[in-house]
Amino acid sequence: MARYTGPRCRLCRREGMKLFLKGERCYTDKCAFERRSYPPGQHGQAQLRVKLSDYGIRLREKQKVKRMYGVSEKQFRRYFEKATRMKGQAGHNLLQLLERRLDNVVYRLGFAASRAQARQMVAHGWFKVDGRTVDIPSYLVDPGEVIELKEKYRNNPQIQENLEAVVRRGVPQWLELDAENFRGVVKALPTREDITMPIQESLIVEFYSR
């Protein structure tokens, strides 16, 4: 599957906010967005004065969320279509589906510094769900499932560092982390209140409903 391999800081600058795509670096002064909070490119600063159309506003919101979770356009549209078939508000359902991705859960629990790193770990078979290896980053977790890091990876310095750093970020209420045993439990499905990033999901619904 095609995936973005370019500079991730450009994505944050393009969307005008931190998407936390590079882990701990995003919390330091080295963050490119802190130094240049305008769109990338030769005419980046001039773009700050350009007023977006209604379509442009909706497009940017869709792109922002898509890049935040690291999914392709085709995947994102599939999630939206699935969300519209579920009970409840389509926008809330869409965010819930994205949050339930295994790579996102691994990131939320603190095993990885970013979703991109979590995706790589999952794809390489580092984690078990309810005792069986799952190497599909898009796997949707359900309440009651236990996500566990395989024993042979528990002494990895990166894992230790990530678990120490999760104290700053915090673990969502719908998840429970048992750091000593390198496992996490899905206590419930995520709610809209659990997603604290500034997302206007109604704009995404309007974008796909046009």
Residue pairs with C-beta under 8 A, 6 or more apart in sequence:
1 72
2 72
3 70
3 72
4 11
4 67
4 70
8 19
8 21
8 22
8 116
9 21
9 22
9 31
9 32
9 33
10 32
10 40
11 19
11 21
11 67
12 18
12 19
12 21
12 26
12 32
12 33
13 32
13 33
13 36
13 37
13 38
13 39
13 40
13 44
14 39
14 40
14 63
15 60
15 63
15 64
15 67
16 37
16 39
16 60
17 33
17 64
17 198
18 26
18 31
18 33
19 64
19 67
19 68
20 26
20 68
20 114
21 67
21 68
21 70
21 114
21 115
21 116
22 31
22 114
23 112
23 113
23 114
23 117
23 162
23 165
24 113
24 165
25 31
26 33
27 168
36 44
38 44
38 45
38 47
38 48
39 45
39 47
39 48
41 47
52 60
55 207
55 210
57 203
58 203
58 204
58 206
58 207
58 210
59 207
61 199
61 200
61 203
61 204
61 207
62 76
62 203
62 204
62 207
62 208
64 199
65 76
65 95
65 98
65 199
65 201
65 204
66 72
66 73
66 76
68 115
68 197
69 98
69 101
69 104
69 115
70 103
70 115
70 116
70 119
71 79
71 98
71 138
75 138
77 208
79 94
79 97
79 98
80 90
80 94
80 204
80 205
80 208
82 93
82 97
83 90
83 91
83 93
83 94
83 96
83 97
84 90
84 93
86 93
90 205
91 201
91 202
91 204
91 205
92 191
92 192
92 201
94 201
94 204
94 205
95 190
95 192
95 195
95 199
95 201
96 189
96 190
96 191
96 192
97 140
98 104
99 105
99 108
99 190
99 194
99 195
100 140
100 141
100 142
100 189
100 190
101 137
101 138
101 139
101 140
101 141
102 122
102 127
102 129
102 134
102 136
102 137
102 138
102 139
102 140
102 141
102 147
103 112
103 115
103 118
103 119
103 122
103 137
103 138
104 115
104 118
105 141
105 147
105 175
105 184
105 186
106 112
106 118
106 121
106 122
106 127
106 147
107 113
107 114
107 115
107 117
107 118
108 171
108 172
108 175
109 147
109 166
109 171
109 175
109 177
109 184
110 162
110 163
110 165
110 166
110 169
110 171
110 177
110 179
111 118
111 121
111 127
111 149
111 159
111 162
111 163
111 182
111 184
112 118
112 121
112 162
113 158
113 161
113 162
113 165
118 137
119 137
121 127
122 134
122 135
122 136
122 137
122 139
123 135
123 136
123 137
124 135
125 133
125 135
125 150
126 149
126 150
126 153
127 133
127 134
127 147
127 148
127 149
127 150
128 134
128 147
128 148
128 150
129 139
129 141
129 145
129 146
129 147
129 148
130 145
130 146
131 146
131 148
133 150
141 147
141 186
142 186
143 186
143 187
143 188
143 189
144 185
144 186
145 185
145 186
146 183
146 184
146 185
146 186
147 183
147 184
147 185
147 186
148 181
148 182
148 183
148 184
149 159
149 182
149 183
153 159
154 182
159 182
163 179
166 177
171 177
171 184
172 190
172 194
173 187
173 194
174 186
174 187
174 188
174 189
174 190
174 191
174 194
175 184
175 185
175 186
175 187
176 184
176 185
176 187
177 184
178 184
178 185
